[in-house]
Amino acid sequence: MHETSIVNSIVKTLEMEFEAKKLNKMKAIFLKVGKLSNIEPRLLHNAYTAKYPCGTKFHHVQLHIESTEIKIQCEFCNHITKVQNYRFLCEKCEKPSKNLIQGEEMLIHKVEFDD
Ligand SMILES: [Zn+2]
């Protein structure tokens, strides 16, 4: 399953970044998931709960998922447009653009630990 491998890679990233001792005190993970990333926040939550059921080490960690807007930057006038209804047009000069600057990413934005 797509979402399970995403959960695995998030945890792997955190394990490389932080010591095990610190990770045991982790209480929340904040993710930013672009609307074009093909990641469904609900399915990601389900995959997380399936991987860490009650009694496992990261079970108590809260997963916060913020979904980020699609944004394009016009090649002609450099204007940044928030894409709505998948209309990839510059709102200033109305030229079509596929120059995505936000919306495809999956980022670990923040991690919180208990003191
Ligand atoms: Zn433009």
Residues whose N, C-alpha, C, O or C-beta is under 5 A from the ligand:
A	BS01	ZN	C74 F76 C77 H79 C90 K92 C93 E94
